[in-house]
Amino acid sequence: MRLASLALIGLVTLFAAGAQAQTPPTRIRGTVERLDGQSLTVKTQEGMTTVALAPNYSVGAVVKAAMSDIKKGSFIGVGARRAEGGLTAVQVFIFPEALRGTGEGHRPWAVLPESTMTNATVAETVSRVDGGSVTLTYPGGEQTIAITPEANIIMAAPAQAADLVAGTQVALTASRQADGSLSSSRVTIARAGAQLPL
């Protein structure tokens, strides 16, 4: 149970609140090349990256979800771009109930330029053939965000170290050590049909 909770908390860091640490973590996305003990090698667009995994590292997964999975009262995190008509979702993460309230609020999102992250409760959903929109409420405000069919809608699912096989899509945040090496305590994998979070 504790490892599952750690994996979920690790996944939430990918939908983070936008607060920046003194040394920003390194974000890694790609496919597993190999797992050798505590050493994970990931093939990224830039080449091979090797990350030392902490002794008690956790693994979580994301699965594909749909607009119909976003219900009134759900707690979700929406990364969105500013557009002429307002905010348009790039990705939507449906939080498990156990993590309701995590990072609640609306703030800039460092992952993309001119973007925001809103972690909040769904007050209203509007579905249309071409997508829909959600109205999100949080202490001190609300946002209405358009969700098009292109948005990456995902939710958490369990996973384990045995799932880190060659070819598996993964995302993780790693800390740069004094010797220049990378270290991480959490890995998120994408199940079939799901896109990795940004």
PAMARRO-650805 format. One record per residue (C-alpha): residue in one letter; residue number from 1; x, y, z. Coordinates in steps of 0.5 Angstrom, whole numbers. Example, Ala and Ser with C-alpha at 12.3 -4.5 7.8 and 13.67 -1.06 7.14 Angstrom:
2
<site><aa>a</aa><i>1</i><east>25</east><north>-9</north><up>16</up></site>
<site><aa>s</aa><i>2</i><east>27</east><north>-2</north><up>14</up></site>
This chain:
198
<site><aa>m</aa><i>1</i><east>0</east><north>0</north><up>0</up></site>
<site><aa>r</aa><i>2</i><east>6</east><north>5</north><up>2</up></site>
<site><aa>l</aa><i>3</i><east>9</east><north>4</north><up>-5</up></site>
<site><aa>a</aa><i>4</i><east>3</east><north>5</north><up>-9</up></site>
<site><aa>s</aa><i>5</i><east>2</east><north>11</north><up>-5</up></site>
<site><aa>l</aa><i>6</i><east>9</east><north>13</north><up>-7</up></site>
<site><aa>a</aa><i>7</i><east>8</east><north>12</north><up>-14</up></site>
<site><aa>l</aa><i>8</i><east>2</east><north>16</north><up>-14</up></site>
<site><aa>i</aa><i>9</i><east>5</east><north>22</north><up>-11</up></site>
<site><aa>g</aa><i>10</i><east>11</east><north>21</north><up>-16</up></site>
<site><aa>l</aa><i>11</i><east>6</east><north>22</north><up>-21</up></site>
<site><aa>v</aa><i>12</i><east>3</east><north>28</north><up>-19</up></site>
<site><aa>t</aa><i>13</i><east>10</east><north>31</north><up>-19</up></site>
<site><aa>l</aa><i>14</i><east>9</east><north>31</north><up>-27</up></site>
<site><aa>f</aa><i>15</i><east>3</east><north>35</north><up>-26</up></site>
<site><aa>a</aa><i>16</i><east>6</east><north>40</north><up>-21</up></site>
<site><aa>a</aa><i>17</i><east>5</east><north>46</north><up>-18</up></site>
<site><aa>g</aa><i>18</i><east>10</east><north>50</north><up>-22</up></site>
<site><aa>a</aa><i>19</i><east>14</east><north>52</north><up>-16</up></site>
<site><aa>q</aa><i>20</i><east>21</east><north>52</north><up>-18</up></site>
<site><aa>a</aa><i>21</i><east>27</east><north>48</north><up>-13</up></site>
<site><aa>q</aa><i>22</i><east>33</east><north>52</north><up>-13</up></site>
<site><aa>t</aa><i>23</i><east>36</east><north>46</north><up>-18</up></site>
<site><aa>p</aa><i>24</i><east>31</east><north>45</north><up>-23</up></site>
<site><aa>p</aa><i>25</i><east>30</east><north>37</north><up>-24</up></site>
<site><aa>t</aa><i>26</i><east>31</east><north>34</north><up>-30</up></site>
<site><aa>r</aa><i>27</i><east>25</east><north>31</north><up>-34</up></site>
<site><aa>i</aa><i>28</i><east>26</east><north>25</north><up>-38</up></site>
<site><aa>r</aa><i>29</i><east>21</east><north>22</north><up>-43</up></site>
<site><aa>g</aa><i>30</i><east>23</east><north>16</north><up>-47</up></site>
<site><aa>t</aa><i>31</i><east>23</east><north>9</north><up>-48</up></site>
<site><aa>v</aa><i>32</i><east>26</east><north>4</north><up>-43</up></site>
<site><aa>e</aa><i>33</i><east>33</east><north>1</north><up>-46</up></site>
<site><aa>r</aa><i>34</i><east>35</east><north>-3</north><up>-40</up></site>
<site><aa>l</aa><i>35</i><east>34</east><north>-4</north><up>-33</up></site>
<site><aa>d</aa><i>36</i><east>40</east><north>-7</north><up>-30</up></site>
<site><aa>g</aa><i>37</i><east>39</east><north>-7</north><up>-22</up></site>
<site><aa>q</aa><i>38</i><east>38</east><north>0</north><up>-20</up></site>
<site><aa>s</aa><i>39</i><east>40</east><north>3</north><up>-26</up></site>
<site><aa>l</aa><i>40</i><east>35</east><north>5</north><up>-31</up></site>
<site><aa>t</aa><i>41</i><east>37</east><north>7</north><up>-39</up></site>
<site><aa>v</aa><i>42</i><east>32</east><north>11</north><up>-43</up></site>
<site><aa>k</aa><i>43</i><east>33</east><north>12</north><up>-50</up></site>
<site><aa>t</aa><i>44</i><east>30</east><north>19</north><up>-51</up></site>
<site><aa>q</aa><i>45</i><east>30</east><north>24</north><up>-57</up></site>
<site><aa>e</aa><i>46</i><east>37</east><north>27</north><up>-55</up></site>
<site><aa>g</aa><i>47</i><east>40</east><north>20</north><up>-54</up></site>
<site><aa>m</aa><i>48</i><east>41</east><north>15</north><up>-48</up></site>
<site><aa>t</aa><i>49</i><east>40</east><north>17</north><up>-41</up></site>
<site><aa>t</aa><i>50</i><east>42</east><north>13</north><up>-35</up></site>
<site><aa>v</aa><i>51</i><east>39</east><north>14</north><up>-28</up></site>
<site><aa>a</aa><i>52</i><east>41</east><north>11</north><up>-22</up></site>
<site><aa>l</aa><i>53</i><east>34</east><north>9</north><up>-18</up></site>
<site><aa>a</aa><i>54</i><east>34</east><north>10</north><up>-11</up></site>
<site><aa>p</aa><i>55</i><east>33</east><north>3</north><up>-7</up></site>
<site><aa>n</aa><i>56</i><east>26</east><north>4</north><up>-5</up></site>
<site><aa>y</aa><i>57</i><east>24</east><north>7</north><up>-12</up></site>
<site><aa>s</aa><i>58</i><east>17</east><north>7</north><up>-14</up></site>
<site><aa>v</aa><i>59</i><east>13</east><north>5</north><up>-21</up></site>
<site><aa>g</aa><i>60</i><east>6</east><north>8</north><up>-23</up></site>
<site><aa>a</aa><i>61</i><east>3</east><north>8</north><up>-29</up></site>
<site><aa>v</aa><i>62</i><east>-2</east><north>12</north><up>-33</up></site>
<site><aa>v</aa><i>63</i><east>-8</east><north>10</north><up>-37</up></site>
<site><aa>k</aa><i>64</i><east>-12</east><north>13</north><up>-43</up></site>
<site><aa>a</aa><i>65</i><east>-18</east><north>16</north><up>-41</up></site>
<site><aa>a</aa><i>66</i><east>-24</east><north>20</north><up>-44</up></site>
<site><aa>m</aa><i>67</i><east>-28</east><north>27</north><up>-43</up></site>
<site><aa>s</aa><i>68</i><east>-34</east><north>22</north><up>-41</up></site>
<site><aa>d</aa><i>69</i><east>-29</east><north>20</north><up>-35</up></site>
<site><aa>i</aa><i>70</i><east>-29</east><north>27</north><up>-32</up></site>
<site><aa>k</aa><i>71</i><east>-35</east><north>28</north><up>-28</up></site>
<site><aa>k</aa><i>72</i><east>-38</east><north>33</north><up>-24</up></site>
<site><aa>g</aa><i>73</i><east>-34</east><north>33</north><up>-17</up></site>
<site><aa>s</aa><i>74</i><east>-28</east><north>30</north><up>-20</up></site>
<site><aa>f</aa><i>75</i><east>-21</east><north>33</north><up>-18</up></site>
<site><aa>i</aa><i>76</i><east>-17</east><north>34</north><up>-24</up></site>
<site><aa>g</aa><i>77</i><east>-10</east><north>37</north><up>-26</up></site>
<site><aa>v</aa><i>78</i><east>-11</east><north>41</north><up>-33</up></site>
<site><aa>g</aa><i>79</i><east>-5</east><north>44</north><up>-36</up></site>
<site><aa>a</aa><i>80</i><east>-7</east><north>49</north><up>-41</up></site>
<site><aa>r</aa><i>81</i><east>-5</east><north>54</north><up>-47</up></site>
<site><aa>r</aa><i>82</i><east>-7</east><north>61</north><up>-47</up></site>
<site><aa>a</aa><i>83</i><east>-11</east><north>62</north><up>-53</up></site>
<site><aa>e</aa><i>84</i><east>-15</east><north>68</north><up>-56</up></site>
<site><aa>g</aa><i>85</i><east>-21</east><north>65</north><up>-54</up></site>
<site><aa>g</aa><i>86</i><east>-19</east><north>63</north><up>-47</up></site>
<site><aa>l</aa><i>87</i><east>-15</east><north>57</north><up>-44</up></site>
<site><aa>t</aa><i>88</i><east>-15</east><north>50</north><up>-48</up></site>
<site><aa>a</aa><i>89</i><east>-13</east><north>44</north><up>-45</up></site>
<site><aa>v</aa><i>90</i><east>-6</east><north>40</north><up>-47</up></site>
<site><aa>q</aa><i>91</i><east>-7</east><north>35</north><up>-42</up></site>
<site><aa>v</aa><i>92</i><east>-12</east><north>33</north><up>-37</up></site>
<site><aa>f</aa><i>93</i><east>-10</east><north>28</north><up>-31</up></site>
<site><aa>i</aa><i>94</i><east>-16</east><north>25</north><up>-27</up></site>
<site><aa>f</aa><i>95</i><east>-13</east><north>25</north><up>-20</up></site>
<site><aa>p</aa><i>96</i><east>-15</east><north>19</north><up>-15</up></site>
<site><aa>e</aa><i>97</i><east>-20</east><north>21</north><up>-10</up></site>
<site><aa>a</aa><i>98</i><east>-14</east><north>19</north><up>-5</up></site>
<site><aa>l</aa><i>99</i><east>-10</east><north>25</north><up>-7</up></site>
<site><aa>r</aa><i>100</i><east>-16</east><north>30</north><up>-8</up></site>
<site><aa>g</aa><i>101</i><east>-13</east><north>37</north><up>-6</up></site>
<site><aa>t</aa><i>102</i><east>-6</east><north>36</north><up>-8</up></site>
<site><aa>g</aa><i>103</i><east>-3</east><north>42</north><up>-11</up></site>
<site><aa>e</aa><i>104</i><east>-10</east><north>46</north><up>-11</up></site>
<site><aa>g</aa><i>105</i><east>-10</east><north>52</north><up>-15</up></site>
<site><aa>h</aa><i>106</i><east>-9</east><north>56</north><up>-21</up></site>
<site><aa>r</aa><i>107</i><east>-1</east><north>58</north><up>-23</up></site>
<site><aa>p</aa><i>108</i><east>4</east><north>58</north><up>-29</up></site>
<site><aa>w</aa><i>109</i><east>6</east><north>52</north><up>-32</up></site>
<site><aa>a</aa><i>110</i><east>13</east><north>51</north><up>-33</up></site>
<site><aa>v</aa><i>111</i><east>13</east><north>46</north><up>-38</up></site>
<site><aa>l</aa><i>112</i><east>10</east><north>50</north><up>-44</up></site>
<site><aa>p</aa><i>113</i><east>11</east><north>57</north><up>-45</up></site>
<site><aa>e</aa><i>114</i><east>5</east><north>61</north><up>-44</up></site>
<site><aa>s</aa><i>115</i><east>1</east><north>56</north><up>-41</up></site>
<site><aa>t</aa><i>116</i><east>-2</east><north>54</north><up>-34</up></site>
<site><aa>m</aa><i>117</i><east>-4</east><north>49</north><up>-29</up></site>
<site><aa>t</aa><i>118</i><east>-10</east><north>48</north><up>-25</up></site>
<site><aa>n</aa><i>119</i><east>-11</east><north>43</north><up>-20</up></site>
<site><aa>a</aa><i>120</i><east>-19</east><north>44</north><up>-18</up></site>
<site><aa>t</aa><i>121</i><east>-25</east><north>41</north><up>-17</up></site>
<site><aa>v</aa><i>122</i><east>-30</east><north>40</north><up>-23</up></site>
<site><aa>a</aa><i>123</i><east>-36</east><north>44</north><up>-22</up></site>
<site><aa>e</aa><i>124</i><east>-39</east><north>43</north><up>-29</up></site>
<site><aa>t</aa><i>125</i><east>-38</east><north>39</north><up>-35</up></site>
<site><aa>v</aa><i>126</i><east>-40</east><north>41</north><up>-42</up></site>
<site><aa>s</aa><i>127</i><east>-39</east><north>36</north><up>-48</up></site>
<site><aa>r</aa><i>128</i><east>-40</east><north>37</north><up>-55</up></site>
<site><aa>v</aa><i>129</i><east>-38</east><north>33</north><up>-61</up></site>
<site><aa>d</aa><i>130</i><east>-32</east><north>37</north><up>-62</up></site>
<site><aa>g</aa><i>131</i><east>-30</east><north>36</north><up>-55</up></site>
<site><aa>g</aa><i>132</i><east>-32</east><north>40</north><up>-49</up></site>
<site><aa>s</aa><i>133</i><east>-30</east><north>44</north><up>-43</up></site>
<site><aa>v</aa><i>134</i><east>-30</east><north>44</north><up>-36</up></site>
<site><aa>t</aa><i>135</i><east>-31</east><north>49</north><up>-31</up></site>
<site><aa>l</aa><i>136</i><east>-26</east><north>48</north><up>-25</up></site>
<site><aa>t</aa><i>137</i><east>-27</east><north>52</north><up>-18</up></site>
<site><aa>y</aa><i>138</i><east>-21</east><north>52</north><up>-13</up></site>
<site><aa>p</aa><i>139</i><east>-21</east><north>57</north><up>-7</up></site>
<site><aa>g</aa><i>140</i><east>-21</east><north>64</north><up>-9</up></site>
<site><aa>g</aa><i>141</i><east>-23</east><north>63</north><up>-16</up></site>
<site><aa>e</aa><i>142</i><east>-25</east><north>59</north><up>-22</up></site>
<site><aa>q</aa><i>143</i><east>-23</east><north>57</north><up>-29</up></site>
<site><aa>t</aa><i>144</i><east>-27</east><north>55</north><up>-35</up></site>
<site><aa>i</aa><i>145</i><east>-22</east><north>51</north><up>-40</up></site>
<site><aa>a</aa><i>146</i><east>-24</east><north>48</north><up>-47</up></site>
<site><aa>i</aa><i>147</i><east>-22</east><north>41</north><up>-48</up></site>
<site><aa>t</aa><i>148</i><east>-21</east><north>39</north><up>-55</up></site>
<site><aa>p</aa><i>149</i><east>-20</east><north>31</north><up>-58</up></site>
<site><aa>e</aa><i>150</i><east>-13</east><north>33</north><up>-58</up></site>
<site><aa>a</aa><i>151</i><east>-12</east><north>34</north><up>-51</up></site>
<site><aa>n</aa><i>152</i><east>-8</east><north>28</north><up>-47</up></site>
<site><aa>i</aa><i>153</i><east>-13</east><north>25</north><up>-42</up></site>
<site><aa>i</aa><i>154</i><east>-10</east><north>20</north><up>-37</up></site>
<site><aa>m</aa><i>155</i><east>-11</east><north>17</north><up>-30</up></site>
<site><aa>a</aa><i>156</i><east>-7</east><north>13</north><up>-25</up></site>
<site><aa>a</aa><i>157</i><east>-6</east><north>6</north><up>-25</up></site>
<site><aa>p</aa><i>158</i><east>-2</east><north>1</north><up>-21</up></site>
<site><aa>a</aa><i>159</i><east>5</east><north>-1</north><up>-24</up></site>
<site><aa>q</aa><i>160</i><east>11</east><north>-5</north><up>-21</up></site>
<site><aa>a</aa><i>161</i><east>19</east><north>-5</north><up>-23</up></site>
<site><aa>a</aa><i>162</i><east>17</east><north>-12</north><up>-27</up></site>
<site><aa>d</aa><i>163</i><east>14</east><north>-7</north><up>-32</up></site>
<site><aa>l</aa><i>164</i><east>20</east><north>-3</north><up>-34</up></site>
<site><aa>v</aa><i>165</i><east>22</east><north>-8</north><up>-40</up></site>
<site><aa>a</aa><i>166</i><east>25</east><north>-6</north><up>-46</up></site>
<site><aa>g</aa><i>167</i><east>21</east><north>-1</north><up>-50</up></site>
<site><aa>t</aa><i>168</i><east>16</east><north>1</north><up>-45</up></site>
<site><aa>q</aa><i>169</i><east>15</east><north>9</north><up>-45</up></site>
<site><aa>v</aa><i>170</i><east>17</east><north>12</north><up>-39</up></site>
<site><aa>a</aa><i>171</i><east>17</east><north>19</north><up>-36</up></site>
<site><aa>l</aa><i>172</i><east>21</east><north>21</north><up>-29</up></site>
<site><aa>t</aa><i>173</i><east>24</east><north>27</north><up>-26</up></site>
<site><aa>a</aa><i>174</i><east>31</east><north>26</north><up>-24</up></site>
<site><aa>s</aa><i>175</i><east>36</east><north>30</north><up>-19</up></site>
<site><aa>r</aa><i>176</i><east>43</east><north>32</north><up>-22</up></site>
<site><aa>q</aa><i>177</i><east>48</east><north>30</north><up>-17</up></site>
<site><aa>a</aa><i>178</i><east>55</east><north>33</north><up>-15</up></site>
<site><aa>d</aa><i>179</i><east>58</east><north>28</north><up>-20</up></site>
<site><aa>g</aa><i>180</i><east>54</east><north>30</north><up>-25</up></site>
<site><aa>s</aa><i>181</i><east>50</east><north>23</north><up>-25</up></site>
<site><aa>l</aa><i>182</i><east>42</east><north>23</north><up>-25</up></site>
<site><aa>s</aa><i>183</i><east>38</east><north>20</north><up>-19</up></site>
<site><aa>s</aa><i>184</i><east>31</east><north>19</north><up>-19</up></site>
<site><aa>s</aa><i>185</i><east>26</east><north>15</north><up>-14</up></site>
<site><aa>r</aa><i>186</i><east>20</east><north>15</north><up>-18</up></site>
<site><aa>v</aa><i>187</i><east>18</east><north>12</north><up>-25</up></site>
<site><aa>t</aa><i>188</i><east>12</east><north>13</north><up>-29</up></site>
<site><aa>i</aa><i>189</i><east>10</east><north>8</north><up>-35</up></site>
<site><aa>a</aa><i>190</i><east>5</east><north>9</north><up>-40</up></site>
<site><aa>r</aa><i>191</i><east>0</east><north>3</north><up>-41</up></site>
<site><aa>a</aa><i>192</i><east>-2</east><north>1</north><up>-48</up></site>
<site><aa>g</aa><i>193</i><east>-6</east><north>7</north><up>-52</up></site>
<site><aa>a</aa><i>194</i><east>-4</east><north>12</north><up>-46</up></site>
<site><aa>q</aa><i>195</i><east>1</east><north>18</north><up>-48</up></site>
<site><aa>l</aa><i>196</i><east>6</east><north>20</north><up>-43</up></site>
<site><aa>p</aa><i>197</i><east>5</east><north>26</north><up>-39</up></site>
<site><aa>l</aa><i>198</i><east>9</east><north>33</north><up>-41</up></site>
